[in-house]
Amino acid sequence: MSPLVLLFAALAALGLVLWAYGAREERVSGRSGPATLRAIALFLILAGLALPAFRGRVVGAPERVVLIDASASMGLPVRPGDEGARSRLDSALSEAAALDPDRLYRFGEDVVGIPRLELDSLVAADARTRVRPAFEAARLGGADSVWVVTDGDWGDRVEALEVASGLGLGVREIRVTEPVDRVGIAAVRAPQRARAGDTVRVNVELRATGGAGDSVMVELVLDEAVLARERVERPTAGRGSVTELSFVPLDPGEEAAWRRYEVVLGAGADPLGVSDRVPTWVEISESATGAVLISTAPDWESRFMLPSLERLVLGGARGFMRLADGRYLELDARPRVVEEAVVRRALTGARLLVAQGAPDELPDWLERALGSHPRVLFLPRGAGDVPGAGVRLTGPVPGEWYAMRPIPPSPAAALLTDVDLDPLPPMTELYAVDESGSWTVLTANRGRRGEARPLMIAGERGPVRWAVASGADWWRWASRGGPARRVYDGVLSGVVGWLVEDAVSRLVALVAVPPPGQPLEWRVRSGVTDLAITVSDDEGAEVFSGAWPTPDGRVVANGLPAGRYTLRLGGEGPDGEFASERPLEILSDAVELLPGPPADVASIAPAVQARSAVEARTPRPVWPFALAIALLCVEWVWRHQIGLR
């Protein structure tokens, strides 16, 4: 406030008081006190009209909000050949600082607001890039537009940009890397266990960006020796492709051995060198044959099931149909008649025995084989006690039996979740079972109503696993094709996969190798007690140990970070003490480091353009007027006490 304004207010207040009390009031003793109060009150009123606001501020100017990508891919070099130089994150931090932001967010798996002082401590570690939550957080904070500093590999680009557009949020993307033509290994799928002499198939999923039309060399390597090699067409940019490598493992000797295989891409496939080599561990045991199907009451079932068994069981499959006088027809590309002795020899060492017939009409040798074989699938063609399974079949129950939902929990459930059961033709023969198994694969009811009955049950006793079908004509589903065939394949894949997995008796088995940080889970057979599990890292230091006196089917342990470990198991089994050891390699989640689909730099204009910056002030202070009112009240009381009106 100007001093002249204050001087004018003081003189005006003094003049008004002198005139009022000198010319218009009675001259009584003590009037100087109230006069002084009125002078001060008038001064506050006059000066208060000219007092400035307490503080000024700028409104209408848009905030500058910057989003920084902190996913793992930001730790890669800006361009191939820059290893050890500035990373993408280093460039992003420089760009963010140059923008001089008012607010900062880091995004990846989650979105977090960060102060500018913490920019230097930012690390690129998130396993996913999700930018949608960052858009929503910025808009919720009042931003009308954002700058996104990133390498452009967003896992939710389409969804995020749609959300930003719907929110009216402007988006300006700054890329800190140049496009690179890359091919990477997205997944490697191989069996956990295989037998020497079997053909092992390894599926490799590739993903690429740019460079369409080239071919890529894919190799399977063991100790730098190439076991299989395939040159495949480069996947279309932004899409994936699957190729298969096959090899025959050598016999490891008397004991099973774990071997580390690697899938390797040819030189130059991934110039950044982060997704062109992926390992997988397979336990190789002694050689054995695959599945053997023996039908004593043949129908169309063998025609459809045998090719599926050939595909599902390592070591292939052989099929035999009983004719007469102890002779069998071998179901091969060139069918031939063989003696019973040939069938019995084929059954020796077979991983899976599939038998079809009436339980009470089986040959003695086949009945004994069913009672002693560790892996059995039985397809009924009559009533009776199924050898080895402890299941009695009665019937068949007449009627048309339709598969129904819900899908019961079983090893086949995941393969049947999304299939449509309505197109399935009915089964015309269904046997009643008087013993329940460990699980049921599907249920059916007569005429799509009434009581549900199992179509197949399965169970296990120690190292023995069995499955018994109560429906007698599964081949009708396979012959129908389309959705019905998919259900047939799903049932057979789930059941056979469960039957043949871990064909070597194993008391404790790791269910699957989990991603980093996810719990480890073991399946434990009944009869195991005093189970102890120890995990050591590659330097021999113990990172986990646990003990379970009476495990109940499964045990779970805390997750581990990515790395190579040694897993040791020990305990008391039905046949005495046991101990085993196996390698365990937990791989980093490589999704974030894979080539992403090509995308244009994002640019979305805000729905409402921000106004230019204007100067605005808060309301004038009210305290001078409040104080003036108080002083005038005191003056009024004082005047009456000295005799003035």
C-alpha positions in Angstrom: 0.0 0.0 0.0 1.2 3.5 -0.8 2.3 5.7 2.1 0.2 8.6 0.6 -2.9 6.4 1.0 -2.1 5.8 4.6 -1.5 9.5 5.2 -4.8 10.5 3.5 -6.7 7.9 5.6 -5.1 9.2 8.8 -5.8 12.9 8.0 -9.4 12.1 6.9 -10.1 10.1 10.0 -8.6 12.8 12.3 -10.5 15.6 10.5 -13.9 13.8 10.8 -13.3 13.1 14.5 -12.3 16.7 15.3 -15.3 18.1 13.5 -17.7 15.6 15.2 -16.4 15.9 18.7 -15.5 19.6 18.5 -18.5 21.1 16.8 -21.4 18.7 17.4 -20.8 17.1 20.8 -21.1 18.6 24.2 -17.9 19.5 25.9 -17.7 17.0 28.7 -14.8 15.6 30.6 -13.2 12.4 29.2 -14.4 12.7 25.6 -10.9 12.3 24.2 -11.0 8.6 24.8 -14.0 7.8 22.7 -12.8 10.3 20.1 -9.5 8.4 19.8 -11.4 5.1 19.3 -13.5 6.6 16.6 -10.5 8.0 14.8 -8.8 4.6 14.8 -11.9 2.9 13.6 -12.3 5.4 10.7 -8.7 5.0 9.8 -9.1 1.2 9.6 -12.2 1.5 7.4 -10.6 4.0 5.0 -7.2 2.1 4.9 -8.9 -1.3 4.6 -10.6 -0.3 1.4 -7.1 0.1 -0.2 -5.3 -2.8 1.6 -3.9 -5.4 -0.9 -4.7 -9.1 -0.8 -2.6 -11.2 1.5 -1.0 -13.1 -1.5 -1.3 -13.2 -5.2 -1.3 -16.4 -7.4 -1.5 -17.4 -11.1 -4.5 -19.4 -12.1 -5.5 -20.8 -15.5 -1.9 -21.9 -16.5 -1.8 -25.7 -17.2 0.3 -27.9 -14.9 3.0 -29.8 -16.7 2.6 -33.5 -15.8 5.2 -36.0 -16.9 4.9 -39.8 -16.8 8.1 -41.8 -16.8 8.3 -45.4 -17.9 10.1 -47.5 -15.2 9.6 -51.0 -16.8 12.4 -53.5 -17.2 12.8 -52.7 -20.9 13.9 -49.2 -20.0 17.1 -50.7 -18.6 18.1 -51.8 -22.2 20.5 -49.6 -24.3 19.0 -46.9 -26.5 20.3 -48.7 -29.6 22.1 -52.0 -30.3 25.8 -51.8 -29.6 25.4 -49.3 -26.8 25.8 -51.9 -24.0 27.4 -50.3 -21.0 26.5 -46.8 -22.2 23.4 -44.7 -21.3 20.3 -46.8 -20.9 16.8 -45.8 -22.0 16.0 -44.8 -18.5 19.0 -42.4 -18.4 17.7 -40.7 -21.5 14.2 -40.6 -20.1 15.4 -38.9 -16.9 17.2 -36.3 -19.0 14.1 -35.6 -21.0 11.9 -35.4 -17.9 14.2 -32.9 -16.3 14.3 -30.7 -19.4 10.5 -30.6 -19.3 10.6 -28.9 -15.9 7.4 -30.8 -14.7 5.1 -29.7 -11.9 4.1 -33.3 -11.2 5.8 -36.6 -11.9 4.5 -40.2 -12.0 6.4 -43.4 -12.6 4.5 -46.2 -14.3 5.1 -49.9 -15.0 3.2 -52.6 -13.1 1.8 -49.8 -10.8 1.7 -46.0 -10.9 3.4 -44.0 -8.2 3.8 -40.2 -7.8 7.4 -39.2 -7.2 9.1 -35.9 -6.1 11.6 -34.4 -8.5 14.4 -35.0 -6.0 13.9 -38.8 -6.3 14.4 -38.9 -10.0 18.0 -40.0 -9.8 17.0 -43.0 -7.6 14.5 -44.4 -10.2 15.3 -47.9 -11.4 13.9 -49.9 -14.4 12.6 -53.1 -12.8 8.8 -53.5 -13.4 7.9 -56.7 -15.3 5.0 -55.1 -17.1 4.2 -51.8 -18.8 0.7 -50.6 -18.0 0.2 -46.9 -18.7 -3.6 -46.7 -18.3 -3.5 -46.4 -14.4 -1.0 -43.4 -14.9 -3.5 -41.7 -17.3 -6.3 -42.1 -14.8 -4.2 -40.9 -11.8 -3.0 -37.8 -13.8 -6.6 -37.0 -14.8 -7.9 -37.5 -11.3 -5.2 -35.0 -10.1 -6.6 -32.4 -12.4 -4.2 -32.6 -15.4 -5.6 -31.8 -18.8 -2.6 -33.3 -20.6 0.5 -35.4 -19.9 3.9 -35.9 -21.4 4.9 -39.6 -21.5 8.6 -40.4 -21.6 9.0 -44.0 -22.7 10.6 -46.5 -25.1 7.1 -47.1 -26.6 6.7 -50.8 -25.5 3.3 -50.5 -23.7 1.5 -53.7 -22.9 -1.9 -51.9 -22.9 -1.4 -49.3 -25.6 -4.7 -49.6 -27.4 -6.7 -49.7 -24.2 -4.8 -46.9 -22.5 -5.2 -44.5 -25.4 -8.9 -45.2 -25.6 -9.2 -44.4 -21.9 -7.2 -41.2 -22.3 -9.4 -40.1 -25.2 -12.5 -40.9 -23.1 -11.2 -38.8 -20.2 -10.4 -35.9 -22.5 -6.7 -36.2 -21.5 -4.1 -34.9 -23.9 -1.2 -37.3 -24.5 2.2 -36.4 -25.9 4.6 -39.3 -26.2 8.4 -38.8 -26.2 10.4 -41.9 -27.4 13.8 -42.4 -26.0 14.8 -45.2 -28.4 14.9 -45.9 -32.1 12.9 -48.8 -33.7 14.9 -52.0 -33.8 14.1 -55.1 -35.9 14.1 -58.0 -33.4 13.0 -61.6 -33.0 12.7 -63.0 -29.5 11.7 -66.3 -27.8 8.4 -65.8 -26.1 8.1 -69.3 -24.6 9.7 -72.8 -24.6 7.5 -75.7 -23.8 9.1 -79.1 -23.1 8.1 -82.1 -21.0 9.6 -82.1 -17.5 10.5 -85.8 -17.9 11.4 -88.0 -20.9 12.8 -91.4 -21.5 15.9 -92.2 -23.5 15.1 -93.3 -27.0 11.8 -91.4 -27.1 11.3 -88.6 -29.5 11.0 -85.4 -27.4 9.2 -82.5 -28.9 10.0 -78.9 -27.8 7.7 -76.2 -28.9 9.2 -72.7 -29.3 7.1 -69.6 -29.6 8.7 -66.6 -31.4 7.7 -63.0 -31.4 9.0 -60.3 -33.8 8.8 -56.6 -34.6 9.8 -55.3 -38.1 11.9 -57.1 -40.7 9.1 -59.1 -42.3 10.2 -61.7 -44.9 13.4 -62.8 -43.3 14.0 -66.3 -41.9 15.4 -67.2 -38.5 17.5 -70.1 -37.4 16.3 -71.9 -34.2 18.5 -74.4 -32.5 18.3 -76.7 -29.6 21.6 -76.9 -27.8 23.0 -79.2 -25.0 26.4 -78.3 -23.7 27.1 -76.3 -27.0 26.2 -79.4 -29.1 23.4 -78.7 -31.5 20.7 -81.4 -31.2 18.1 -80.0 -33.5 18.0 -77.1 -36.0 15.2 -75.5 -37.9 15.1 -72.5 -40.1 11.7 -70.8 -39.8 10.0 -67.9 -41.4 10.2 -64.7 -39.4 6.9 -64.0 -37.7 4.8 -61.1 -38.9 5.6 -57.9 -37.0 3.6 -57.7 -33.8 2.5 -61.4 -34.1 3.9 -64.7 -32.9 4.6 -68.1 -34.4 5.3 -71.5 -33.1 7.8 -74.0 -34.3 8.7 -77.5 -33.1 12.2 -79.0 -32.5 12.5 -82.7 -31.8 15.4 -84.8 -30.6 16.1 -88.3 -29.1 17.9 -88.1 -25.8 20.6 -90.6 -25.0 20.3 -93.1 -22.2 21.7 -91.6 -19.0 22.6 -94.9 -17.5 21.2 -96.6 -14.4 19.8 -93.4 -12.9 17.8 -90.6 -14.3 19.7 -87.4 -15.0 18.6 -83.8 -15.3 19.9 -82.0 -18.4 19.8 -78.4 -19.3 18.8 -77.7 -22.9 18.8 -74.3 -24.5 16.8 -72.9 -27.4 19.0 -70.4 -29.2 18.2 -68.1 -32.1 20.7 -67.4 -34.9 23.1 -64.5 -34.8 21.4 -61.1 -35.4 17.9 -62.3 -34.6 17.8 -60.1 -31.5 20.5 -57.3 -31.8 19.9 -56.4 -28.1 20.8 -59.9 -27.0 18.1 -60.3 -24.3 15.6 -62.7 -25.7 17.5 -65.0 -28.1 18.4 -67.8 -25.6 16.1 -69.6 -23.2 16.9 -72.7 -21.1 14.7 -75.6 -20.1 15.4 -78.6 -17.8 14.3 -82.1 -18.7 14.8 -85.2 -16.6 16.0 -88.1 -18.8 15.4 -91.6 -17.5 16.0 -95.1 -19.0 14.4 -96.1 -22.2 10.9 -97.6 -22.4 8.0 -98.0 -24.9 5.0 -95.7 -25.0 1.4 -96.7 -24.9 -0.1 -100.1 -25.8 -3.8 -100.4 -26.6 -5.3 -103.9 -26.5 -8.9 -104.5 -27.5 -10.6 -107.8 -26.8 -14.0 -106.4 -28.0 -13.1 -104.1 -30.8 -15.2 -101.3 -32.3 -14.5 -97.8 -33.7 -12.8 -96.6 -30.5 -9.3 -97.9 -31.5 -9.6 -96.1 -34.9 -9.8 -92.7 -33.2 -7.9 -93.3 -29.9 -4.7 -94.8 -31.3 -3.6 -91.7 -33.2 -4.2 -89.5 -30.2 -2.1 -91.8 -28.0 0.6 -91.7 -30.6 0.6 -87.9 -30.2 0.2 -87.7 -26.4 2.6 -90.4 -25.1 6.4 -90.2 -25.5 7.6 -93.3 -27.3 4.5 -93.5 -29.5 1.7 -96.1 -29.3 0.9 -99.6 -30.6 -2.5 -101.1 -30.9 -3.7 -104.7 -31.1 -7.2 -106.2 -31.7 -8.0 -109.7 -30.6 -9.1 -112.0 -33.4 -9.4 -115.7 -32.5 -7.2 -118.6 -31.4 -4.8 -116.3 -29.5 -4.0 -114.2 -32.5 -4.2 -110.4 -32.7 -4.3 -107.8 -35.5 -1.6 -105.1 -35.1 -3.0 -101.7 -36.0 -0.3 -100.2 -38.0 0.2 -98.5 -41.4 0.3 -102.0 -42.7 -1.9 -104.1 -40.4 -0.6 -107.6 -39.8 -1.7 -110.6 -37.8 0.6 -111.5 -34.8 0.7 -114.1 -32.1 -0.2 -113.4 -28.5 3.5 -113.6 -27.5 4.2 -110.4 -29.7 1.5 -108.5 -27.8 2.8 -109.6 -24.4 6.4 -108.5 -25.4 5.1 -105.1 -26.5 3.5 -104.7 -23.1 6.7 -105.2 -21.3 8.1 -101.8 -20.2 5.1 -99.9 -21.7 4.4 -96.6 -20.0 0.6 -96.8 -20.4 -1.7 -99.8 -20.8 -5.1 -99.1 -22.5 -7.4 -102.0 -22.4 -10.9 -102.3 -24.0 -13.3 -105.2 -23.3 -15.6 -106.8 -20.7 -13.8 -107.1 -17.3 -15.1 -110.7 -16.9 -14.0 -111.8 -20.3 -10.3 -110.7 -20.4 -7.5 -113.2 -21.0 -5.7 -114.3 -17.8 -2.4 -112.6 -18.8 -4.2 -109.3 -19.6 -6.1 -109.4 -16.3 -2.8 -109.9 -14.5 -1.2 -107.1 -16.4 -4.0 -104.7 -15.5 -3.6 -105.6 -11.9 0.1 -104.9 -11.8 0.7 -102.1 -14.3 1.3 -98.7 -12.7 -0.6 -96.8 -15.4 -3.9 -98.1 -16.8 -6.8 -96.7 -18.8 -9.8 -99.1 -19.1 -12.6 -98.8 -21.7 -15.5 -101.1 -20.8 -17.5 -103.3 -23.2 -19.3 -105.1 -20.4 -19.9 -105.3 -16.7 -17.7 -106.7 -14.0 -14.8 -105.9 -11.6 -12.0 -103.9 -13.3 -8.6 -105.5 -12.3 -6.3 -103.2 -10.4 -8.7 -100.3 -10.0 -11.1 -101.7 -7.4 -14.1 -100.5 -9.4 -17.1 -102.6 -10.3 -19.2 -101.7 -13.4 -22.8 -102.6 -13.6 -25.3 -102.2 -16.5 -25.2 -100.7 -19.0 -27.9 -98.3 -18.0 -30.3 -97.7 -21.0 -31.0 -94.2 -22.4 -29.2 -91.4 -24.2 -26.7 -89.8 -21.9 -25.6 -86.2 -22.5 -22.5 -84.6 -21.1 -23.4 -81.7 -18.7 -21.9 -78.8 -16.9 -20.3 -77.8 -14.5 -16.9 -79.3 -15.4 -15.7 -81.2 -12.3 -12.1 -80.3 -11.0 -9.7 -82.7 -12.7 -6.4 -82.6 -14.8 -8.6 -82.2 -17.9 -10.7 -79.3 -16.5 -8.4 -76.5 -17.8 -8.8 -78.0 -21.4 -12.6 -78.1 -21.2 -13.4 -74.8 -19.5 -14.3 -72.9 -22.7 -15.7 -75.8 -24.8 -19.4 -76.1 -25.7 -20.9 -79.4 -24.6 -24.2 -78.9 -26.4 -23.1 -80.2 -29.8 -21.9 -83.5 -28.3 -23.9 -86.5 -29.4 -25.2 -88.7 -26.6 -23.6 -91.9 -25.3 -25.9 -94.8 -25.7 -24.2 -97.1 -23.2 -23.3 -95.9 -19.7 -22.1 -98.3 -17.0 -22.8 -97.5 -13.4 -19.8 -97.5 -11.0 -20.1 -98.5 -7.4 -16.7 -96.9 -6.4 -15.7 -93.3 -6.6 -12.3 -92.2 -7.8 -10.0 -89.4 -6.9 -11.7 -87.2 -9.5 -14.3 -87.3 -12.3 -13.6 -85.9 -15.7 -17.1 -85.3 -16.9 -20.7 -86.1 -15.8 -23.8 -86.9 -17.9 -27.5 -87.2 -17.3 -30.2 -89.0 -19.2 -32.1 -86.9 -21.7 -30.5 -83.7 -20.3 -32.3 -84.0 -17.0 -32.3 -86.1 -13.8 -29.4 -87.5 -11.8 -25.8 -86.8 -12.9 -23.5 -89.9 -13.4 -19.8 -89.9 -14.1 -18.5 -90.5 -17.6 -15.0 -91.3 -16.4 -13.4 -91.6 -13.0 -9.7 -91.9 -12.0 -7.7 -92.5 -8.9 -4.3 -93.5 -7.5 -2.8 -95.8 -4.9 0.8 -95.0 -4.1 2.6 -95.1 -7.5 -0.3 -96.7 -9.3 -2.7 -94.5 -11.3 -5.8 -95.7 -13.1 -8.7 -94.3 -15.1 -11.9 -96.1 -15.9 -14.4 -94.9 -18.5 -18.1 -95.6 -17.7 -19.3 -94.4 -21.1 -18.8 -97.0 -23.8 -18.8 -95.0 -27.1 -16.4 -92.0 -26.8 -15.6 -92.5 -30.5 -18.9 -90.8 -31.4 -17.5 -87.5 -30.2 -14.3 -87.9 -32.2 -16.2 -88.8 -35.4 -18.5 -85.8 -35.2 -15.5 -83.3 -35.6 -15.7 -79.6 -34.7 -16.5 -78.8 -31.0 -17.2 -82.5 -30.3 -13.8 -83.5 -31.4 -12.2 -80.7 -29.3 -14.0 -82.1 -26.2 -12.7 -85.6 -27.1 -9.2 -84.4 -27.5 -9.4 -82.3 -24.2 -10.6 -85.3 -22.2 -8.0 -87.6 -23.6 -5.2 -85.1 -23.3 -6.0 -84.4 -19.7 -6.5 -88.0 -18.6 -3.5 -89.5 -20.5 -1.3 -86.6 -19.5 -2.1 -87.2 -15.8 -1.7 -91.0 -16.2 1.8 -90.9 -17.9 3.3 -87.9 -16.0 5.9 -89.0 -13.5 5.6 -92.6 -14.7 8.7 -93.3 -12.5 7.3 -93.6 -9.0 7.9 -90.3 -7.3 6.8 -89.7 -3.7 7.3 -85.9 -3.9 7.1 -83.9 -7.1 7.3 -80.2 -7.9 4.1 -79.3 -9.6 5.7 -76.6 -11.9 8.6 -74.2 -11.9 6.9 -70.9 -10.9 7.7 -67.4 -12.0 10.0 -65.3 -9.7 8.3 -64.6 -6.3 5.5 -67.1 -6.8 5.1 -69.9 -4.3 6.7 -73.3 -4.8 4.2 -76.2 -4.6 4.9 -79.9 -4.3 2.5 -82.8 -4.7 3.0 -85.4 -2.0 1.8 -89.0 -2.2 -0.1 -90.5 0.6 2.0 -92.4 3.2 4.9 -89.8 3.2 5.9 -88.5 6.6 8.7 -86.3 8.1 9.2 -84.5 4.8 12.1 -82.1 4.7 12.8 -79.7 1.8 16.0 -77.6 1.4 16.8 -75.1 -1.4 20.3 -73.8 -1.9 21.5 -71.2 -4.4 24.2 -71.7 -7.0 26.9 -70.9 -4.4 25.7 -73.5 -2.0 24.1 -71.1 0.5 20.8 -72.3 1.9 18.0 -70.0 1.0 15.0 -72.1 2.3 14.4 -75.1 4.4 11.1 -76.5 5.7 9.8 -79.6 7.5 6.3 -81.2 7.4 5.8 -84.1 9.8 2.5 -85.2 8.2 2.1 -83.5 4.8 -1.5 -83.7 3.5 -1.2 -84.2 -0.3 0.6 -80.9 -1.0 3.1 -78.5 0.6 3.8 -74.9 -0.3 6.9 -72.8 0.3 7.7 -69.1 -0.3 8.7 -67.9 -3.7 12.2 -67.3 -4.8 13.8 -64.7 -7.0 15.1 -65.5 -10.5 18.2 -67.7 -10.3 19.6 -71.2 -10.3 19.1 -73.4 -7.2 19.5 -77.0 -6.0 16.5 -78.7 -4.5 16.9 -81.5 -2.0 14.1 -83.7 -0.7 14.0 -86.3 2.0 11.6 -88.1 4.3 9.9 -91.4 5.2 7.9 -93.2 2.5 5.8 -96.3 2.5 8.9 -98.4 1.7 11.3 -96.6 4.0 13.5 -93.5 3.8 14.0 -91.7 0.6 16.1 -88.7 -0.7 16.4 -87.0 -4.0 18.1 -83.9 -5.5 17.3 -81.9 -8.6 18.2 -78.5 -10.2 15.8 -75.7 -10.1 16.1 -72.7 -12.4 13.6 -69.8 -12.0 13.7 -67.6 -15.1 13.1 -63.9 -15.1 9.7 -62.9 -16.6 10.9 -62.0 -20.1 7.6 -60.6 -21.4 8.7 -57.1 -20.9 12.0 -57.6 -22.8 10.3 -59.2 -25.8 9.9 -57.4 -29.1 6.6 -55.4 -29.0 4.2 -54.7 -31.8 5.1 -51.6 -33.9 3.2 -48.5 -32.9 3.0 -44.9 -34.0 4.0 -42.2 -31.4 0.9 -41.3 -29.4 -0.5 -37.8 -29.8 -3.9 -36.9 -28.4 -5.1 -33.3 -28.1 -6.8 -32.4 -24.8 -10.6 -32.2 -24.9 -10.5 -28.6 -23.6 -7.6 -26.3 -24.4 -6.1 -24.7 -21.2 -6.5 -20.9 -20.8 -3.6 -18.5 -20.8 -2.1 -17.7 -17.4 -3.8 -14.8 -15.6 -3.0 -13.0 -12.4 -5.6 -13.4 -9.7 -5.7 -12.4 -6.1 -7.4 -13.7 -3.0 -10.2 -11.6 -1.4 -9.2 -8.5 0.6 -8.6 -9.1 4.3 -11.6 -8.5 6.5 -9.7 -8.0 9.8 -9.5 -4.1 9.6 -13.3 -3.9 9.2 -14.0 -6.4 12.0 -11.6 -4.4 14.3 -13.3 -1.1 13.4 -16.7 -2.5 14.3 -15.4 -3.6 17.6 -13.8 -0.2 18.3 -17.1 1.6 17.4 -19.0 -0.6 19.8 -16.5 0.2 22.6 -16.8 3.9 21.7 -20.6 3.8 22.0 -20.4 2.2 25.5 -17.7 4.7 26.6 -19.8 7.7 25.3 -22.8 6.7 27.4 -20.6 6.3 30.5 -19.4 10.0 30.2 -22.9 11.4 29.5 -22.8 11.7 25.7 -25.6 10.3 23.6 
